[in-house]
Amino acid sequence: MKMEECRAIVTGGASGLGEATVRNIVQKGGKAVIFDLSEENGQRLQKELGESVLFLKADVTKEANIQELVRKASEFMGGINSLVNCAGIAIAEKVIGRKGIHDLSLFSRVISVNLIGSFNVLRIVAENMIRNEPNDQGERGVIINTASVAAFEGQIGQAAYSASKGGIVGMTLPIARELARYGIRVMAIAPGLFHTPMFNTLPQEAKESLGKMVPFPSRLGNPSEYAQLVQSIIENPMLNGETIRLDGAIRMQPK
């Protein structure tokens, strides 16, 4: 698929990895609809990037909300052929901690947003995509979910987060196999340590220390590098049913 033909929904598109993805799609001539809870960031980005972008306040865990917003996104762009799921939350809590056992509602919340939320948007968008006319490669759409290296090397305190991201990895191949008959590809990206808003509160010294954990390049990843991989997946029709690590060869330690 050519980037100028891209008509994408980007969840979590108002900041971090999602924002970089939106910016790159628009820069390459495509259109994007941002699904995000942050009205301030979403409207700022829509105003900055102009008529190729629409912000819609979205809760990825709500079925009726997403169904309505996918309809609006399709109307705005004249169809949907790409989905990039970046919406997610991260918490750190031990199973047995100083204050007691892991809060079950917190575990459920992380799974609900990161895993069930991604699947919720995916299934509704896929239903829309199957009505697309195939391009000259037979493609009707591309779906990219965001996993994490924590899916493979979760650290102490990451039980909920790792479980949610492991679910993203686990569902990639079966969904790719199922949607292949419609010409819809399904991929996942597993980022390592990236400079996203969750790192903004850390002092520069701490950021540099984290970056040195990465073999090469020894720094935090740039969101634009995530967006670059999204572009490569969109443009390469043989990429399907796989999770790609984007991590500078890091392998996370227990803590």
C-alpha positions in Angstrom: 0.0 0.0 0.0 1.3 3.5 -0.8 1.5 6.0 2.0 -0.4 8.6 0.0 -3.3 6.2 -0.2 -3.3 5.6 3.6 -6.5 6.3 5.4 -5.7 5.4 9.0 -7.2 5.4 12.4 -4.5 5.8 15.1 -5.6 5.0 18.6 -3.6 6.9 21.2 -2.7 9.2 18.4 -2.5 12.4 20.4 0.9 11.8 21.9 4.0 9.6 21.9 4.2 6.8 19.4 0.7 7.5 18.0 1.4 11.2 17.5 4.6 10.4 15.5 2.6 7.9 13.4 -0.1 10.5 12.6 2.5 13.1 11.7 4.3 10.7 9.3 1.1 9.6 7.6 0.1 13.2 6.9 3.7 14.1 5.8 3.6 11.3 3.3 0.3 12.5 1.8 -2.2 10.3 3.7 -5.1 11.0 6.1 -5.5 10.1 9.7 -8.2 10.1 12.4 -7.0 10.3 16.0 -8.8 8.2 18.6 -7.7 9.5 22.0 -9.1 10.6 25.4 -6.9 13.7 25.5 -9.0 16.5 24.0 -6.3 19.1 24.5 -3.6 17.2 22.7 -5.9 15.8 20.0 -7.4 19.2 19.1 -3.9 20.8 19.1 -2.7 18.2 16.7 -5.7 18.5 14.4 -5.3 22.3 14.3 -1.6 22.0 13.5 -1.8 19.3 10.8 -4.9 20.7 9.1 -7.6 19.2 7.0 -5.9 15.8 6.6 -6.5 15.0 10.3 -9.6 14.6 12.5 -9.6 14.2 16.3 -12.3 12.1 17.9 -12.5 11.6 21.7 -12.5 7.8 22.1 -12.6 5.2 24.8 -11.2 2.1 23.2 -12.9 -0.1 25.8 -16.4 1.0 24.8 -18.1 -0.9 22.1 -20.9 1.5 21.1 -18.5 4.5 21.3 -16.0 2.9 18.9 -18.7 1.7 16.4 -20.0 5.3 16.1 -16.5 6.8 15.8 -15.3 4.3 13.2 -18.4 5.3 11.1 -17.4 9.0 11.5 -13.8 8.2 10.6 -14.8 6.4 7.5 -17.0 9.3 6.4 -14.2 11.8 7.0 -11.5 9.9 5.0 -13.7 8.2 2.4 -12.9 4.8 3.8 -10.4 3.1 6.2 -7.6 0.9 5.0 -5.2 1.2 8.0 -5.4 0.9 11.8 -2.5 1.5 14.2 -3.3 0.7 17.8 -1.1 2.7 20.1 -3.5 3.4 23.0 -2.4 1.9 26.2 -1.6 2.4 29.9 1.3 1.1 32.1 1.3 0.4 35.8 3.8 -1.2 38.2 2.7 -3.3 41.0 4.0 -6.5 42.6 1.8 -9.5 43.1 2.9 -9.4 46.8 4.0 -5.9 47.7 4.6 -3.9 50.8 1.0 -2.7 50.9 -0.5 -6.2 50.2 -1.5 -8.2 47.2 -1.9 -6.9 43.6 -5.1 -4.8 43.2 -7.3 -7.0 41.0 -9.3 -4.1 39.5 -6.0 -2.5 38.4 -4.9 -5.7 36.7 -8.3 -5.8 34.9 -8.0 -2.2 33.9 -4.7 -2.7 32.2 -5.9 -5.8 30.3 -9.1 -4.0 29.4 -7.3 -1.0 27.8 -4.2 -2.6 26.3 -5.6 -5.9 25.1 -9.3 -5.8 25.0 -9.3 -2.2 23.8 -7.0 -3.1 20.9 -9.1 -6.0 20.0 -12.3 -4.0 20.2 -11.1 -1.4 17.7 -9.5 -4.0 15.5 -12.7 -6.1 15.1 -14.9 -3.1 14.3 -12.4 -1.6 11.8 -11.9 -5.0 10.2 -15.6 -5.3 9.5 -15.3 -1.9 7.8 -12.2 -2.9 5.8 -13.7 -6.0 4.2 -15.9 -3.7 2.1 -13.0 -2.0 0.6 -12.1 -2.6 -3.1 -8.7 -4.4 -3.2 -5.7 -2.6 -4.6 -3.4 -4.1 -7.3 -1.8 -6.3 -4.6 -5.2 -7.6 -3.5 -5.0 -5.7 -0.2 -8.0 -4.2 1.5 -6.3 -3.1 4.7 -3.4 -3.2 7.2 -3.8 -3.5 11.0 -0.8 -2.8 13.3 -1.0 -3.4 17.1 1.5 -2.2 19.6 3.0 -4.9 21.9 6.2 -4.4 23.9 9.4 -6.2 24.8 7.7 -6.7 28.1 5.7 -9.4 26.4 8.9 -11.4 26.3 11.0 -10.1 29.2 8.5 -8.7 31.7 10.2 -7.2 34.7 9.2 -7.5 38.4 6.0 -5.5 38.9 4.9 -5.8 35.2 2.6 -8.8 35.6 -0.5 -6.8 34.3 1.4 -4.9 31.6 3.3 -8.0 30.3 0.1 -10.1 30.3 -1.6 -7.4 28.2 1.2 -7.1 25.7 1.7 -10.9 25.6 -1.9 -11.1 24.5 -1.2 -8.7 21.6 1.6 -11.0 20.4 -0.5 -14.1 20.9 -3.5 -12.9 18.8 -1.5 -11.5 15.9 -1.0 -14.7 13.9 -4.5 -16.2 14.3 -6.2 -13.0 13.3 -3.8 -12.6 10.4 -4.7 -16.1 9.2 -8.4 -15.4 9.6 -8.3 -12.0 7.8 -6.0 -13.2 5.0 -9.0 -14.3 2.9 -10.1 -10.6 2.8 -6.7 -9.2 1.9 -6.2 -7.7 5.4 -2.7 -8.0 7.0 -2.2 -8.0 10.7 1.1 -7.1 12.4 2.5 -6.1 15.8 5.4 -4.0 16.8 7.1 -4.6 20.2 9.0 -1.4 21.1 11.8 -1.4 23.7 12.6 1.8 25.7 11.2 4.7 23.8 11.1 8.4 24.7 7.3 8.7 25.2 5.3 10.9 27.7 5.7 8.3 30.5 9.4 9.3 30.6 8.8 13.0 30.7 8.8 13.2 34.5 12.3 11.6 34.7 15.4 13.7 35.0 17.7 13.8 32.0 20.3 11.8 34.0 17.8 9.0 34.5 16.8 9.0 30.8 20.5 8.7 29.8 21.0 5.9 32.2 18.0 4.0 30.7 19.3 4.6 27.2 22.7 3.1 28.1 21.0 -0.2 28.7 20.3 -0.5 25.0 23.3 -2.2 23.2 23.0 -0.1 20.0 22.1 2.6 19.6 22.6 3.3 23.3 19.7 5.7 23.8 16.0 5.8 24.1 14.1 5.2 20.9 12.6 8.1 19.1 8.8 7.9 18.4 9.7 8.8 14.8 11.5 5.5 14.5 8.3 3.7 15.5 6.5 5.7 12.8 9.1 4.7 10.3 8.5 1.0 11.0 4.8 1.5 10.7 5.4 3.0 7.2 7.6 0.0 6.3 4.8 -2.4 7.3 2.2 -0.5 5.4 4.3 -0.4 2.3 5.5 -4.0 2.3 2.8 -6.5 1.4 4.8 -9.6 2.6 4.8 -8.4 6.2 2.0 -10.3 7.8 1.3 -12.3 11.0 4.5 -11.3 12.8 5.6 -9.3 15.8 8.7 -7.1 15.1 10.9 -6.1 18.0 12.0 -2.5 17.8 14.5 -2.4 20.6 18.1 -1.9 19.7 18.8 -5.5 20.8 17.9 -4.9 24.5 16.9 -7.8 26.7 15.3 -6.6 29.8 16.6 -7.7 33.2 14.3 -8.8 36.1 14.4 -5.3 37.6 
